[in-house]
Amino acid sequence: MKSRSIYLIVITALLLLLCSTVHGQEQKPPSPVIVVGAVQLPARYEVRRPLRLNELIARSGGMTERAGKAIRIYRSVQASGEILTDDWFKQQGGFEAYLIADLARSDERANPYVEAGDLVYVEEAGIVYIAGDVKVPQAIKLMEALTLRQAIAIAGGLLPGADKIFVRRQGSDERRETITLSRKDVASRGNEFALQANDVVCAQGKISIGRGCPFGDVTVERKVNVDSLPLRAVR
């Protein structure tokens, strides 16, 4: 009788331990969905109900003016504790890509459900800077292929006397190189010279009107500390 009582006590204790373990597992919060890139409020979200991409972007304050053409979803990545850099994104495996234009048109195919552990990256468009002796110095959002001649036209054209055009570009070794062209070069092959993100175009002449090219090194590496992002719940 005594041994049976001990047996019942042991079984009861084991059942209580099992229930406690299962309950603890049930209470463990899901891996957050991470939203970064060209959104107003990058954040992490504990998602406890079905959630589509458009609502997630809206909860992140919408997209910034730097938003590019697509949104990437990296499914079930281990990003907690990571510092997200350009190299980190390059090292990831495949991702799903959805065009922002399709999402804006309420195309359901571009509005998937997000799941725990997903990382959503709203692509940022590259920028080309044009300054110096042009009519309207400015930063140009690089949404499509852009040639040097097109960029000069967007900036209102060259001012009289601007006979040299310098294109500062980051080379493969991360140093910036300078490409020098004449006004004649721009007229003859400016439509063949494709500009790249972070190029700085500076037009100057022998007699400059005093407009410099103050942009300096405009290359900015993306760095996002995942654990520093605010954590929000979606219920």
Secondary structure, DSSP 8 states (H G I E B T S, - for coil): -HHHHHHHHHHHHHHHHHHHHHHHHHHS----EEEEESBSS-EEEEE-S-EEHHHHHHHTT-B-TTEEEEEEEETT---TT-EE-HHHHHHS---EEEEHHHHHTT-GGG--EE-TT-EEEEEE-EEEEEEESBSS-EEEEESS--BHHHHHHHTT-B-TTEEEEEEEEE-TTS-EEEEEEEHHHHHHHTTT-B--TT-EEEEEESS--S---TT--------EEGGGS-EEEE-
